[in-house]
Amino acid sequence: MAIDPTSPVPKYSQLRDILLDWIVETGLSVDDPIPSERELGVRYGLSRMTVRQTIDLLVSEGKLYRVPGKGTFLARPKIQMSLALASFTEDMRARGFRPGSQDLLRRVVPASGGTARAMGLAPETPVHHIERLRTADDEPMAVERCTIPVDLAPDLERHSLTGRSLYSVLEQEYGIILDSGEQTIEAGVCDPADAKLLGLPQGSPVLSMRRRSYANGRCVELAVSRYRADRYTLHSRLDPRRPSGS
């Protein structure tokens, strides 16, 4: 493919599409290098600035990454974030990754006013507060903070969550099967503490997720998580549009 100078599509955008097609056609693997900016400029008759603009765009999209002094390489594909009621452990296994977690904090605390209102609890109701670093193939993916009422899982702190889904523990140990939920996902900026845990520069973009999960109409879990924006993409199915008036 060649750059079309008469096209209304900017040259840097044309080069982006060409490079993405080339990556697929050549079967480039993760961590393989792509041609240098100079090579690409000569091959497609583009200025170094235009080529750099294209590479910057692909790096910002998480499709490529740079190593200073070495070049630009193909990044690992992003993971599609599930918009269904599924645990991180189940989701990663379904996608062929090895899920993992590191306990950061586990304790029983009185629910704050905001937490109590969000979960439909009386103020200062005892709740389990669990903070974990979630990993896929040992790579940090998310920092997860969740709250569960103590009366639903009285001795939850005695059960290890290493290599186990929290949802499976609730089901197997307490007979709690989550049957509905709601979640909000928005763009955010990583604070210094979470940036260190996720291996990101301070101020990096993250996907902030807030989820409430229910069983038989009662809120069982309130989870607030930060996912690496450079490793996740959102995917949703769009149902057919209904005719007006139906």
C-alpha positions as CSV (number, residue, x, y, z in Angstrom):
1,M,0.0,0.0,0.0
2,A,1.1,3.6,-0.7
3,I,0.3,7.0,0.7
4,D,-2.3,8.8,-1.4
5,P,-1.3,12.5,-1.4
6,T,-4.7,13.5,-2.9
7,S,-6.7,11.8,-0.1
8,P,-8.5,14.0,2.5
9,V,-7.3,11.5,5.1
10,P,-4.2,12.9,6.8
11,K,-0.9,11.2,5.8
12,Y,-0.1,10.2,9.4
13,S,-3.6,8.5,9.6
14,Q,-3.0,6.7,6.3
15,L,0.4,5.4,7.6
16,R,-1.3,4.2,10.8
17,D,-3.7,2.0,8.8
18,I,-0.8,0.8,6.6
19,L,1.3,-0.2,9.6
20,L,-1.6,-2.0,11.3
21,D,-2.2,-4.0,8.1
22,W,1.5,-4.7,7.7
23,I,1.7,-6.0,11.3
24,V,-1.1,-8.5,10.6
25,E,0.1,-9.6,7.1
26,T,3.7,-10.2,8.3
27,G,2.6,-12.1,11.4
28,L,4.6,-9.8,13.7
29,S,4.8,-11.2,17.2
30,V,4.7,-9.3,20.5
31,D,8.0,-7.6,21.3
32,D,9.1,-7.8,17.6
33,P,10.6,-4.5,16.3
34,I,9.0,-2.4,13.6
35,P,11.1,-0.5,11.0
36,S,12.7,2.7,12.2
37,E,11.2,6.1,11.6
38,R,13.9,6.8,9.0
39,E,13.1,3.5,7.1
40,L,9.4,4.3,7.2
41,G,9.9,7.8,6.0
42,V,12.0,6.6,3.0
43,R,9.6,3.7,2.2
44,Y,6.5,5.9,2.1
45,G,8.0,9.2,1.1
46,L,7.0,10.9,4.4
47,S,8.8,13.4,6.6
48,R,10.3,12.2,9.8
49,M,7.8,14.4,11.7
50,T,4.8,12.7,10.0
51,V,6.2,9.3,10.7
52,R,6.8,10.2,14.4
53,Q,3.3,11.5,14.7
54,T,2.0,8.1,13.5
55,I,4.2,6.2,15.9
56,D,3.2,8.5,18.8
57,L,-0.4,7.8,18.0
58,L,0.1,4.0,18.0
59,V,2.1,4.1,21.2
60,S,-0.7,6.2,22.9
61,E,-3.2,3.6,21.7
62,G,-1.2,0.8,23.3
63,K,-0.4,-1.0,20.0
64,L,3.3,-0.2,20.1
65,Y,5.9,0.7,22.7
66,R,9.3,2.4,22.6
67,V,12.5,1.4,24.2
68,P,14.9,4.4,24.3
69,G,18.0,3.7,22.2
70,K,16.6,0.5,20.8
71,G,13.6,1.2,18.8
72,T,9.8,0.6,18.6
73,F,8.2,-2.7,19.2
74,L,4.8,-4.5,19.0
75,A,2.9,-4.3,22.3
76,R,0.8,-7.0,23.8
77,P,-2.9,-6.9,22.7
78,K,-5.2,-5.1,25.1
79,I,-7.6,-7.2,27.2
80,Q,-11.3,-6.6,26.6
81,M,-12.9,-5.7,29.8
82,S,-15.9,-7.8,30.5
83,L,-19.2,-5.9,30.9
84,A,-20.9,-9.0,32.4
85,L,-21.1,-10.0,36.1
86,A,-18.0,-12.1,36.2
87,S,-15.0,-12.2,38.6
88,F,-11.6,-11.1,37.5
89,T,-10.3,-14.7,38.1
90,E,-13.0,-16.2,35.9
91,D,-12.6,-13.5,33.2
92,M,-8.8,-13.9,32.9
93,R,-9.0,-17.7,32.8
94,A,-11.6,-17.5,30.0
95,R,-9.2,-15.4,28.0
96,G,-6.3,-17.8,28.4
97,F,-4.4,-15.8,31.1
98,R,-3.2,-17.0,34.4
99,P,-4.9,-14.9,37.1
100,G,-3.3,-13.9,40.3
101,S,-3.7,-11.6,43.2
102,Q,-1.7,-10.1,46.0
103,D,-3.4,-9.2,49.3
104,L,-2.8,-5.5,50.2
105,L,-5.2,-5.1,53.0
106,R,-7.9,-7.2,54.7
107,R,-9.8,-6.0,57.8
108,V,-13.2,-5.5,59.3
109,V,-14.2,-1.8,59.6
110,P,-17.5,0.1,60.3
111,A,-19.1,1.2,57.0
112,S,-18.6,4.9,56.2
113,G,-21.7,7.0,55.5
114,G,-21.1,6.8,51.7
115,T,-20.5,3.1,51.7
116,A,-23.6,2.4,53.9
117,R,-25.8,4.5,51.7
118,A,-24.5,2.8,48.5
119,M,-25.1,-0.7,50.0
120,G,-28.4,0.0,51.8
121,L,-26.8,-0.6,55.2
122,A,-27.2,1.1,58.6
123,P,-24.4,3.6,59.3
124,E,-21.3,1.9,60.8
125,T,-22.4,-1.6,60.0
126,P,-19.4,-3.9,60.2
127,V,-18.0,-4.7,56.7
128,H,-15.1,-6.6,55.3
129,H,-12.7,-4.2,53.5
130,I,-10.5,-6.1,51.0
131,E,-7.7,-4.5,48.8
132,R,-5.9,-6.6,46.2
133,L,-3.5,-6.2,43.4
134,R,-4.9,-8.3,40.5
135,T,-2.5,-9.8,37.9
136,A,-2.6,-11.7,34.6
137,D,0.4,-13.8,33.8
138,D,2.2,-12.1,36.7
139,E,1.7,-8.6,35.1
140,P,-0.1,-6.0,37.3
141,M,-3.5,-5.2,35.8
142,A,-5.7,-3.6,38.5
143,V,-6.0,-2.5,42.0
144,E,-9.3,-3.7,43.5
145,R,-11.0,-2.5,46.7
146,C,-14.2,-4.2,47.7
147,T,-16.6,-4.1,50.7
148,I,-18.8,-7.0,51.8
149,P,-21.1,-7.0,54.9
150,V,-19.8,-9.1,57.8
151,D,-23.2,-10.6,58.5
152,L,-23.2,-12.2,55.0
153,A,-19.7,-13.7,55.4
154,P,-18.9,-13.7,59.1
155,D,-15.4,-15.3,58.9
156,L,-14.4,-14.3,55.4
157,E,-11.0,-13.2,56.7
158,R,-10.1,-16.8,57.4
159,H,-10.4,-17.9,53.8
160,S,-7.4,-17.3,51.6
161,L,-8.2,-15.6,48.3
162,T,-4.8,-16.6,46.7
163,G,-5.6,-18.3,43.4
164,R,-9.3,-18.2,44.2
165,S,-12.2,-16.1,42.9
166,L,-13.9,-14.1,45.7
167,Y,-17.2,-14.9,44.0
168,S,-16.5,-18.6,44.2
169,V,-15.6,-18.3,47.9
170,L,-18.9,-16.5,48.5
171,E,-20.8,-19.3,46.6
172,Q,-18.9,-22.3,48.0
173,E,-18.5,-21.2,51.6
174,Y,-21.6,-19.1,52.2
175,G,-24.1,-20.1,49.5
176,I,-24.2,-16.6,48.1
177,I,-24.8,-16.6,44.3
178,L,-24.6,-13.1,42.7
179,D,-27.4,-12.8,40.3
180,S,-27.4,-9.1,39.2
181,G,-25.3,-6.0,39.3
182,E,-24.5,-2.6,38.0
183,Q,-21.2,-0.8,37.2
184,T,-19.9,2.5,36.1
185,I,-16.7,2.9,34.2
186,E,-15.0,6.2,33.6
187,A,-11.6,7.6,32.7
188,G,-9.4,8.6,35.6
189,V,-5.8,9.4,36.6
190,C,-3.7,7.1,38.6
191,D,-2.7,8.4,42.0
192,P,1.0,7.9,43.2
193,A,0.2,4.8,45.4
194,D,-1.7,2.9,42.8
195,A,0.8,4.0,40.1
196,K,3.5,2.3,42.1
197,L,1.5,-0.9,42.5
198,L,0.6,-1.0,38.8
199,G,4.1,-0.1,37.5
200,L,2.9,3.1,35.9
201,P,4.2,6.6,35.8
202,Q,2.3,9.0,38.1
203,G,-0.6,10.6,36.4
204,S,-1.1,7.7,33.9
205,P,-4.6,7.2,32.6
206,V,-6.7,4.4,34.2
207,L,-10.2,3.0,33.8
208,S,-12.0,3.6,37.1
209,M,-14.8,1.1,37.8
210,R,-17.4,1.2,40.5
211,R,-19.6,-2.0,40.8
212,R,-22.5,-3.1,43.0
213,S,-23.3,-6.8,43.0
214,Y,-26.5,-8.3,44.3
215,A,-27.9,-11.6,45.4
216,N,-31.7,-11.9,45.9
217,G,-32.1,-8.2,45.8
218,R,-29.5,-7.4,48.5
219,C,-26.3,-5.6,47.8
220,V,-23.5,-8.1,48.6
221,E,-20.5,-6.3,47.2
222,L,-19.4,-2.7,46.5
223,A,-16.1,-2.7,44.5
224,V,-14.0,0.2,43.3
225,S,-11.2,-0.8,41.0
226,R,-8.6,1.0,38.9
227,Y,-7.5,-0.8,35.7
228,R,-4.5,0.0,33.5
229,A,-5.8,1.9,30.5
230,D,-2.8,0.8,28.5
231,R,-3.9,-2.9,28.9
232,Y,-7.6,-2.7,28.6
233,T,-10.3,-1.9,26.1
234,L,-14.0,-1.9,26.5
235,H,-16.3,-4.0,24.4
236,S,-20.1,-4.1,24.3
237,R,-22.7,-5.7,22.1
238,L,-25.2,-3.4,20.6
239,D,-28.7,-4.8,20.3
240,P,-30.8,-4.1,17.2
241,R,-32.6,-0.7,17.3
242,R,-36.3,-1.0,17.8
243,P,-38.6,0.9,15.4
244,S,-40.0,4.2,16.8
245,G,-43.2,3.7,18.8
246,S,-42.6,0.0,19.5
